[in-house]
């Protein structure tokens, strides 16, 4: 790999514009080389132009400007990190510091340690690039004077692009060496070449961490602070490939039996009369979510979105490779279980032993349901983080409200269909409905889940509305904490409007055309509102006016192609309308066709939410790196008061809090009254 390619590969994308413009400097040297070649062999090249001479003279001024740019950024970042390290150390050393939030404290230390090392890598990479470009410059000077050989500075830089231990110890081979060496000495007088300050900050953070968490063991502290990247071994690659191959084979078998073999045999089996397929629709939805989460992790890691920090994940949490490996295992179990059940349903055609009846075969989806329930909680030490976050969401507005809770709660609003499938699946088995044969025993009693009015008219709408209600409460809690009406109350209004779609949809099923028109209007308004919020507020796109050429996206983009963003905007609009439809139940029973359509809508919404998550974390990452909240990585409990507030300030703050609380109560009551009135109207129509 050429150094220019390695230089571009190892760049920290957030700081890309502050690196040395190595490619441009190299282009200048190539132009200079062509100039000297034409001077020495004019018959082989085109005539020398004035532009060639101008290009030739641009190298040293351009190099000086680039080095100044790198140095200015380094000094600025070093000053910011020094302030954060000092604030963190002061907070941890103060008497007010308590150890009740050890995990968040460790996370802040790890994140700060990581950024210190990122700045160190920034320095080393640019330092190596300066050496490389100066060695090319010296070599060009040698050839321009008719000499031969290589640059003496080249021996200071290894072929891999790393600086040797003593870069100033070189053997001059030409008079040009002294010119280049003087240039290098001038560059090394820049402040960024004094790396001792950065080293001292790293050492201070290591010592503070070791004193608080490692019993003053500095080696253990370094091991904890250094985020170890999960290595992909040959063994793990083998197992991932083996599982992937098994999934492909099993998936091909399923497709054959469902779409080819069924037509060949002209089976009289009617899967639409078998409610057990709802269990498989449920499990398939969660498997798709698992795969999409792996793709999210891959996208964030590839484009260096700091999702560990934003979501407060452990530095050693699962990588995308580990998620994909686990997903292949779950997918294989799902497909194998489905094939056994499907074959047992066709036992009269010889696909399965006759001693297993259709009613008895329903035990297979139940075993799959139990297996997935087991995987959702085991091992608990790895799953308690997720379930703890869900607990904080459920107890809103009294729970913890941070970006992580916002993010997970938004995902829950997109999991309406999988949650309805899940509740129906447990109802199907726990109620004993699975012990009856609908084909032989005729109509089902009203107590069964698929025809029970309580389940279809109350439980199902509540499952659709509760995630929206949790997000609504989070927004009003956020307003109560900050006192900022925008964007908190505007965001709360978005979820209140979505509530209206859910409850108006209940009445619209049996209402006249005029009332359905009101419901359709609320559906369109809610969808357009949420779409605007996705693009403008969550993704931060379209922050400027329209340009003559295209829609202006954002000043900083971490994903490489603008077409990704344009596609996401269009796809989000279409899939938002489909998501709104998932909030309303238009059927009173569960035929296979309804299950399939619900499954498709659910999978589409999971895909949309995963796409949304990619750009949402990118926007949040850029807000942090561009200085909107430069100290936000340090949790709030580190803040120490430098002075006691005046009495007037306390009274004013107290009055603002009471006003915000009163507005929150009124706003919440209005939404609750509307929901209760709609439910009452629904009962009148039952």
N, C-alpha and C positions, 0 to 999 in steps of 0.2 A: 504494500500500500504506500503510495506517495505521501510525503509529509503534508502536502496541501489537503489531501483527502482525510488523513488522520486528524489534521488540525480542525477541519470542519466537523468531523465525527465527534471529537471530544469536547466541542464547545458546549457551554451551558447555554441553552437556548434563550433563557431569560435575559442573558447578558450579551447576546450575539452581536449587537450593534457596537459594543464597546471593545471588542477584540481587535487586534491588529489586522488590517486589511491585507492579508498575506497575498491573496490572489492578485490584487491590483498592483502591489509592489513587484510581484513576479512578472506581471505583464510589462511593466516599465523596463525591467531588466531584459526581458526578451526583445523588446523594441530596441533597446540600447545595443544588444548583441547583434541584431540584424543590421543596425546602423554601421557598426564597425566592420561587419562582413562585407557590406556594400562598398565601404571605403577601401578595403584591402583587395576586393575583387569586383571592380565596377562593371566588368563585362558580363558578369553572371546575374546581376540584379538590376532592378529598375533604378532610375536616377534618384539621387538623394534629395529629399524635400526639406523645407524649413520645419515642417511638422515633426520630422524625424529628430532634428536637433532639439526642438522644444521638449519632446518626450524624453530624450536622453538626459536633459538637465533637470527633470522633475523628481528624480529618485530621492535625493537627500532631503529636500524640503518636505516631500510627502512622508518620508520615514520619520522625520522630526515631528510632523503633525500627528501621525499615527501613534507614536510613542507618547506624545503629550496627552492624547485622548485616553490611552490605556492607563497612564499614570493618574490622571484626574479621576477616573472612575474608581481605580484601586484605592486612592486616598479617601474618596467619599465613602465607599463601602466600609473601609477599615474604621472610619470614624463612627459610622452607624453601628457596626458590630461591637465596637468598644463600649459605646453607650449602653447597648443591650446587655453585654456581659457584666458591666458594672452594676446596672440596675438589678439584674438577676442575682448576682452575688450579694448585693446589699440586702435584697429581700430575703434571701435564704439565711443570711447571717443575723437578721434582726430578731428581736425577742418576739415579735408578732407572728413569726413564721411557725406554722403548725404542720404536722406530718399527716394530716387527714387526707390530703390529696397527693399522695406520693406519685401516683401514676402520671397525673398531669404535670407535676414538677419534673419528673424524669423525661417526659416527652418534650418539655420546653428545653431542657438541657441537651437532649439528643438533637433536636432541630437546630439549635444554635451552634452546636459542635459541628454539625454537618455543613452549615453555611460558612463557618470559619474555614473548614477544609476545602469547600468549593472556591473560596477566595484564594486559598493557597494554590489550588490547581489552576485557577485563572492566571496567577502570576507565573507559574512554572511553564504553562503552555505558551504564553506570550513571550516569555524570556527565551524559550527554545526557538520560537518563530523569528525573533530578532537575530539570534545567532545564525539561523539557517539563511535568512535573507542577506545578512552581512557576508556570510561565506560565499554565497553566489555573487555578491557584488565584488568581492576581492578577486574571485576567479575570473570574472568578466574583465576586471582591470588588468589582470595578468595577460589574458588573451588579446586585449586591445593594444598591448605594447609588443605583440608578436611573441610572447612567451608561451610556455607550456607548463602543465602541471595542474595541481588542484589547490584549493584554498587551504591555508594553514589553519584557519578557524574551523574547518570541517572536522578536524580531529577532536575538537572540543565537544561536538555534538554527536551522539550515537546515531546509528541508522534508524533506530526506532523513534527518534525525536526527543530523547531525554538528555538533559544537560549533564555533562560529566562533573565529577566532584570538584575539579579545579579548572574551570573554564578559561582562566587567564593564563594558564601555563601552556603555551603553544610554542612551536618552533617556526619562526619566520622563514619563509622561503623566497620572499621578494620584497622590494621596497614598499610595495603597496600594503604589505602587512601592517607597517607602522601607521599608515593613514587610517586603515580600518580599525586598528587597535585603539587609536586616539578617539575615533568616533564611538567606539564601544565604551570607552572610559567616560565620555561625556554622557552617554545614555545611562550608564550605571550610577550616575550621581542623582538620578531621579529618586524621589522618595519611596517609590514602590520597591526599589531594590534593597531597601533596608527591611528585611523580612523579620527582624528580631521582634518588632512590635507585635506582629501577627502571632509569632511563636509564643510570646509571653501571654497573649490572650488565651491561646489554646491551653497552655500549661495551667493558667489560673482557673479555667473552667474545669479541667481535669481534676485539679486539687479540690475544688469546692465539691464536685460530684463525689469524689472518693471519700471526703470527710463525712458527707451526709448519708451516703448510701452503700459504701463499700468498706467501711471500717478503716479508712485511710489507706486502702490498698490501691495504689495508682494503676497497677496493671489490670486489676479487675475493673476499675473505672473506665479505662481505655477500651476494654473489651465490650463493656455495656454501651458506651457512647458511640463506638464505631458501628454503624449499621452494616451488618454483613449481608452481602447480596447472596441470595440463594443460588447455588451452583447447580447447573444441570449436568448430571453425570450420565455416562453411557447406560447405566442400569435404568435410571429414570426415563431416559429417551426410549429405551427398549420397551418398558412397560407402557409408556404412553402410545408408542406405535402399535404394540400388540393389542391394547384395548381399542384403539381407533379402528384397527382392521377388523376386530371382532364386531364392533358396532356397525361398520359398513356392511359386513356380511349379514348380520341379523336384520338390519334395516332393509336390505334388498329382499330378504325372505318375507318380511312383513308386507312390502309393496307387492310382491308376487301373489301372495295369498289374498290380499285385499282387492286388487284390481285386475288380475289376470286369471288366477285359478278360480275365483268366484264366478267369472263369466263362463269359463270353460265347463264347469260342472253344473251351471244353472241351478244353484242352490236355492232351496225354498226358505232358508233361514232368514228371519227378519230381525236384524240387530236393532231396529228402531224400538222393538218391544222389550229390550234388555236394558234396565237402568244402571247396570253395573259399569257400562261404558263411561258414565259420568266420573267414576273414580279414575279411569285412565286419562280422561280430559283434564282432571285436576292435577294429577301427577305430571303430565306432560307440560302443563303450564309452568309448574315450578322448575322443571328441568330446563325449559327455555330460559327462565329467569337466571338460573345458575350459569348457563352458557353465556348469556348476555353480560353477566357480571364479569366473567373472565375476559370478554372482549373489551369491556370498560377498563379493566386493569391493564390490559395490553396497550390500549390506546394512550392511557395516561402515562404509563411507564415509557413507551416509545417516544412520546413527545414531551417527556419530563415534566408532567404536571405533578405537583407535590401533593398527591392524594393522601399520603400518610399523615402529613401535618394537618391538612384541611379537615379530614374526617377523624383525626385523633386516633389513628390506627397504630397498633404496635409496629415498630420497625421490622419485626420478624414475622409479620402477618403473611398469609398465603400470597404467593405470586400468581401471575396469570397462568403460568405453566402448571402449577400445582392445582389451581382451580379447574383447568381443562382436563387434567388427569383424573380428578375426582368426578368431573362431569361425565367423562366417558364411562366410568364405572357405573354411575347411576343410570345412564342411558341404556347400557347393556342389560342391567337388571330389569329395567322397565320393559324393554323390547322382548326379553325372554319370557317375562311373566305374562305380557300381553299375548304372545304367541301360544303359550300353554292354555290360557283362558279361551282364546279364539278357536283353537283346535278342539277344545272340549265342548264348545258350543256347537260344533259340527260333527259330533261323535257319531251321528247316524250315517254319515258318509264315510266312516272308516278313518277319520283323521285322528281319532283318539280312542282309548279303550272304552268300551260301552259301560263298564262298571262305574263310570263317573257321570252322574246326571248333570243336566244344565243347572239345576238348583245347587247341587254340591260344588259345581265348578266356581260358584261365586266366592268360594273361600280364597281363590287365588288373588283377586283384586284386594280382598281384605288383608291378606298377608303383605301385599305391596304397600297398602296404606300404613300398616304397622311398621314396616321397614323404613318408610320415609319419615314417620313420626319419630322413630328411634334416631335417625340421622339428624333430625332437626335439633336434638338436644345433646347428642353424644359426639365427641367428648365435651362435657360441660365447660371445662376450663377454656375451650376455644369458642364456645357458643354463648357464654354468659355475657360477653360484650354486646352482641346483637340483641339478645333478649333484655338486657338492662336498658338499652336504648329504647326498645319498644315499650318497656314499662314506663319510662319517662314520658313517652308520647301519650300513653293511655291516661296517665294521671294529669295531663295538661288541664288547666294552666298552672298547676302547682309543681310540676316537674322541672327538670333542667331544660333550658331552652338555649341551645347553641346551634351552630351551623349543621352539626352532625344530626341533631334531632330534626331540624328542618328538612334535611336531605332525605332521611329515612322515611319521615312522614309523607313527603311528596311521593316516594316510591309506593307507600301503602295506598295512596289514592288511585294508583294505577293497577292495583292487584284486586280489584273488586270481583272480577270473574273468577280468578283462582280461589278467593276466599269463599265465594258462594258455592263453588264446586266442592270445596273442602267441607263446609258445614253440611251440605246435602249428603256427601259420602258418609260422614259419621252418623248422620240421622238415618240413612238407609240401613246401616248395619246395627246401630244401637237400638233402633225401634223394632227390629225383627223383621222388617220388610223383606230382607234378603232371603228369608226362609220360605217365602211364598213364590209360586210360579204364576206370573200374570197370564201366561198363555193358556194354562190349564184351568186356573181357578177364576178366570173372568176378571171383572172390575175389582179395583182395589178399594179398601175401606177409606173413609175420609181421613183417618188418623195417619195415613202414610204421607211421607214428606212431599211427594210430587203433586198431591191434590189437597194438601192441608192449607186452608186459608191463612192460618197464623204464620206458617212458614213462607208462603208466597207473597202475602200482602204486608206482613210486618217484619219478619226476620230478614228477608232478602233486601227490602229497602233500607233497613237499618245498617246492614252490612255495606250498602252503597254509600250511606250518608255519614257513618261514624268516622272514616278517615278524613273526610272533608271537615267534619266538626272538630277533630283534633287539630287540624291545620288552622282552622278559624281561631281556636282558643290559643294556639301558639302565637298567632299574629297579634291578638289583643293583649296577650301577656307581654309581648315584645313592646307594644305601644305603652303599656303601663310602666315598663321598666325604663324606657328611653324618653317617653313623652313626645315622640315624633309621630305625628299623624300620618305623614307620608315617609316611607311607603307602607307602613304597618297596617293602617286602617284600609288603605286601598287594596292591599293584598287580602285582608280579611273580607272585604266586600266581594272579592273574586270567589272565595269559597262559599260565602253566603248565597251568591247568585247560583253557584253549582248546586247548593242545597235546594233551591227553588226548582231546579230542573228535576231533581229526584222526586220531590213530593208532588209537584204538579203533574209529573208523569203518572203517578198513581191514580189521580182523579181523571186524567185525560184518557185512560183506557176505556172508560165507560161513559165519558161525557160527550156533549154534542160537538159539532164542528167548530163553533166559535171558541169554546174553551180549549180545544186542541190547537187552535190558532195561537192562543196565548202561550200555550206550552211550547210550540214550535218557535215563537218569537223569543221566549226566554232561552231556549236551547241555542239558537243562533247567536244571541247576545252573549251568553256565557262562553260559547266557544271562541268567538272573536276576541272577547276580553282576555281569556286565558292564553290565546295565541299571541296577542300583543304582549302580554306579560312575559311569556316565554322568551320571545325574541328581544324585546327591549330591556326588560329588567333582569331576567335570569341570565341571559346570554350576553347582555351588554352590546348587542348589535344595532346598527342603524342609529348610532349616537349623533350622527351628523345629517345634514340635508342631502338630498339626491344630487349626484354629480352628473355631468353631461354623459358620462360613459356607463356608469353602473351604480348600483346601490352601494353606498359607502358602508363598510362593515364596522371596522374598528381599527384604531391605530396599531394595536399589537395583536397578532394572530399567532397561535402556537401550532396549529395544524397547517400543513404545508400548502394546501390548495384552497383557493377561495371557493371553488366549485363545491367543496364539502359543505360550506356554510350556506350557499344558495340552495343546494339540495335539501339540507336540513330545514331551512325555512319553509320551503314548499311542502315537504313531507310532513312537517309538524302541523301545518294548517289542515291538511287532508285527514291525518290520523287523529287530530283533536276532535273533529266532528264524529269520527267513529267511536272515540273514547266516551264522548257525551252520551252516545246511544247505549253504552254498556251500563250506564247508571240507572236505566229504566228497564223493568222486566215486562215484556209484552206477551209472555206465554204462561199458561197455567199448568203445563205438564212438561215432561222431559223426553220427548222423542229424540232419536239419534240426530235428526236434522237440526233440531234446536241446539243440541249439545255441540255439534260440529260448528255451527255458526257462532255460538258463544265462545267456543275454543278459538276460532279464528280471530274474533274481535279481541279476545284476551291476549293472544300472542302478538297481535299488531300493536296493542297498547303497551305491552312489555317492551317491544322493540322501540317504540317511540320514546318511552321513558328512559331506556338505556341510551338512546341517541341524545336525549335532553341532558342526561347526566354527564356525558362527555363534555359538552359545551358549557354546562353549568359550573363544573369544577374548573374548567379552563378560565372562565370569567372570574371566578373567585380567586384563582391563583394569580392572575394578572393584577387584580386589585391589590393584593398583598405585595407583590413584587414591585409594583409601580409606586408604592409609598402611600396608599390610601390609609392603611393601618399598619405602620411599620413595626409597632411593638406588640401586635395582636397575638403573636405566637406565645407571649408570656401570659399565662392565665391571670384572671382578674384578682385572685387572692394574693398575688405577689405585690399588688399596688399598696404603697405605704403613703399615708397622709403626711405632707410636709408641714401643714398648719391646720389648726382647728377652724372651721368655717364660722363666720360671724352669725349672730342670732338672726339678723334680717335675711341672710342667705338661707339659713335653715328653714325659716318661716316660708320663704318664697318657694323653696324646693318642696316643702310639705304641702303647700296649697296646690302646686302643679301635680303632685302625686295624687291628691284627692280628686282633682278635676279629671285626671286621666282615668282613675278608678271608676268615677261616676259615669264617664262616657263609655267605658268598657262594659259596665253593667247594663246600661241602657241599650247599647248595640247588641249585646248577647241576648237580652230579653226579647228584643224585636225578632231576632232570628228564631228563637225558641217558640215564641207565640205563633209565628208563621208556620213552623213545622207542626205544632200541635193542632192548629186549625185545619191544616191539610190532612193530617191523620184522622181527625174527627170527621171530615167530609168523606174520607175513604171508608170509614166504618158505616156511615149512613148509606153508602152505596152497596155494601156487602149483603 
